[in-house]
Amino acid sequence: MEIQLRNLQSIPVPEDLLVQAARTTLDMRGTQLGSLSIVLTDDSRITELNYEYLGRGHPTDVIAFRVDSDTAEVFISVETARRQSIEQGHDLTTELCFLVAHGVLHVCGMDDARPDERRQMLRLQEQVLQRLQLDKYRLGCEQ
């Protein structure tokens, strides 16, 4: 499977580690895709996508799309991720890996609309961070 990362913003990020986070998440879920595109962007572009596809006129951290049965895209605002990392008290790399895992779980068919679904996704995201040895990030979700 091909995982392509397109970095369309200027903040330095560990691209190889983000690809590894995506691959780890897909492997954990046993999901097969022909290709996955991870697009790192800024608040302006993610706001456009958020409005166009979800009707929300504000930036968000991650938007994930299943293009077809074999192709998926995950868009992440690095600006929003940076703010969230500061609020959560961890580094940007950890936050970006967390968001990659979150987006990939969505394209794997998971949802976080209900509290039980959200807890399940958070646990899986934590497991991805542990496998990447970034498990200092603690969400406080029920184990």
N, C-alpha and C positions, 0 to 999 in steps of 0.2 A: 504494500500500500504506500502511496505517495502522500507525504505531509509536506505542504509548502507553506512557508512563512513569508508574508510580505510586510515589511516594516515601512509604513508610510508616515512616520512621525520622527521627531528628532531626539527623543530621550534615549540614551543608551540602554539596551536590554540584552539579556543572555539568550539569544535566539535559539541556540542548540538545546538549552535546558527547557525552553518552552515547547519545542518539538518533542522532547523526551516526555514532558508532562502529558502531552496529547497522546502519544503512543502508549504510555503507561495506563492512561484512563481507558483507551480503547481495548487494550489487552485485558484489563480487569473486568470489563463488561463483556468481553468476547464478541465485540462488534467488528464486523468486516466492512470496510469502505474501500472504494477504488481510489478516492482522493479526498483529502481534507485540506482546506485552506484556512490558515490562521492569519488574520489581517490586524495588524497593530496600527491604530489610528489615533486621532485626537478628538476632543470633545465636540468640535464643530461638525466633523463628519459623522460621528456616532449619533449626534442629535438629529441630523438629516435622516439617517437610517431609522432611528427610533420613531420619528414622525411619519416617515413614508410607510413603514410596515406595521407599526403598533399605535399610531395616532397620538404619540406622546412627544411634546415639543421641548424636551430637555435631555441633557446627556445621561447616559447610563454606563455601567461598567462593561457589560458584555451582551451581545446579541448573537444568537446562533440560528442558522438556517440549514435545513435539510433540503438541498437543491433537488435531488432525486434519490432513488434508492441506493445509489453508489457514490454520491458526492455531497459534501457538506462544507459549510463555511462558518467560521467563528470570528466575529469582529470584537475587538477589545479596545477601549479607550485607555491609553496609557496615562493620560492626564487624570482621569477619574481614578484609575488604579493607584496612582501616586498619592492622591488625597486620601483614599481609603487606607492605604498602608500606614500613613501617618496617624490616622484616627485609630487604627487597630493596634498600633505600636509594634509593627514589624517592618521588614524591608520590602522594597518594590518587587524584587525577584520573587519572594514568597507570594505576594499578592497576585502577581501575574500568573504564576503557576496555578494558584488557587482558581483564578478566573478561567484559565485554559481548561482546567478539569471541569469546571462548572459548565462552560459552553459545550464541551465534548459530551458530557452526560446528557445535556439537552438533545443533542443530535443523535444520541443513542436511544432516545425515546423517553427519558426521565423528565418529570415535571416537579416543580416546587410550589405549586399553588396551595396545597394543603399542608398543615404543620407536620404531619407524619411523613409526607413526601420530602419536605424541606429537610427534616432531620436525617432522612436516609441519604439525600444528596450531600449534606454536610459531612456525614460520616465517610462517605466515599471520597470526597474531596480531601479530607484529612488523611485517608489512607494513601492517596496519591502523593501528598506532601511527605508522608513518612517514607514511602518508597524512594522518593527523591532526596531523602535525608534533610527535609525542610520542616520537620515535625515540631519545631519550636512554636509554630502557629497553632494556637489552641482556640477552638470555637466555643468550647463549653457546652457542646451538644451532648445529649444523653448517650451514653455508650451502650 
